[in-house]
Amino acid sequence: MAAIGRRQALGAAVAAGGILAAPGLRAQGRPDKLVYIGENQGGWKRVLMEEVAPAFERETGIRVEFTMLPVDAWRARLKAELGAGSSGIDIAQWSVGMAGWMSPHVLDHQEVLAKITGRDPGFDWDDFLGGSKRAATYDGKLSGIPYRVTTGILHYQKPILERAGFNKAPQTFAEFERVALAVNTPPERYAVGIMGKQGSGLYSTLASWLYSAGGRLVDFRTGEIFINEPKAVEALQFLADLVVKHKVTPPEVTTWEYDEIIAGGQRDRYVMCQTFAPYGTLINDPANSRTAGRWAWDTVPGQTAKEQSRTWIDGHFLAVPRYARNADWSIEFIRMACSQRWQLRSMERGNAPPRGSVLRDTDMTAKLGWPPVAAAAIETGFPTPAHPAWDTLELALRTGVSECLLGQKTAKQALDQVALDWQRNLRRAGIRRG
């Protein structure tokens, strides 16, 4: 009887012009389920799993089976199955740094996008921010549809700055230093929080200062290394001076990563930080934060002018593997998940959507504050490097930045050593010659 009821509901959906009326979907057999492989860090996927998937099942009769894994296991699972050409994955979630090795195993998503917009002219690809599209593209190929795009912005306690005589966020590095010295009141509250642990968060700690100073990393096409050029050195030395010279950061910041930067803001351990935009929701949460209601947001300072402000972009994308048997149904799930309606809903439950209309939504802006700032930052930001060699290079960069934050080396000494390590690793990867 349940099966008959479901068939009747599906028939009604077709008759009503629902998603099953799409010719491509009618032509492809309907599976019982789609297999989704993703990672389990953070609660931003709650709408995807708890609301979009059930809605998709109601409309199609197809269940979405989620396998959510820790980061290393998630990457290993995708590498193993896609490398073997397995057809067991219908929807693959990947992040920016994985694009280099993921891209060969997924469909050209310009073709996926053409199918989506053919079925749903209101999908509006132009609504997706330019930075999210750059982050989803590797070597000229669109390799996924953006679902979550994070970026670094400046979070600051506005009343504290105002009491110190500053009526807006610092616009340049020099202003940032001046504000930091003015609002630093140790040991209870320090001026600046950073994720200073030698781990995966350290790149995002440096990147906004690096890019806003005009610094660069590496050209993977030619093997040219820029990480120890003067602009990059200036950026890292500025960051390190906040910790070592000016002592405007809590002494424990070299142990801080994702959870700690949030908790530090909630516990009033710092006045300003450059970190993930959606952390603003958690830091400013009245249920958990003693500083709730004080926070405001701006794009990060430029080195000598606000127009130089640049930041990093990371995020997650939904993709259809080349080997998937149920590609049209996978595309339909992605269309639904990334639609304006469901992206807006996902933001209410912790996601950082890539759509400009969602991030600039007046209700969301009034409720959360940070979204339009994130939208502005994403438009001009730089995606995390996606070349397969980046994982190895980043490990060396972590060491150099950490040595500098601990006062063991100057920025020039640290980045010169990073550049030497990068030369060796690029040669091993067959990128750098000579």
DANORHU-V448738 format. One line per field, one symbol per residue. psi: psi as a letter, one per 20 degrees, with the letter a starting at -180 (. if undefined). Layout:
psi=???
This chain:
psi=hggghghgghhhgghjkahiipghhhhpqorhrqpppaqjpqjijggghiggghhghhhijpqoopopqqgghgghggggghhjkqjiphppprrgiihgihgijrqoihhghhgghhhnhjhmhiipqhhhhghipplipojrppgpoqrprppqoghgghhjjojrqphrgghggggghhjomqigprhpqqnjqnaiihghghgghghhijrrfqoigijppihjrgggggghhgghhhgggiljqqijhijqcghhhghgghjkirhqqoapgiihgghjohhipijpiiqrqrrqqrgiqhiipqaqpaaqqpqoqhjphlghhghhgggghjqgghhghhhhkirnqjphhghjphghghghghghgggghhhjrpqppiqhihgghhghgggggghghijhqrhggghghghgghgghhghijgpq.
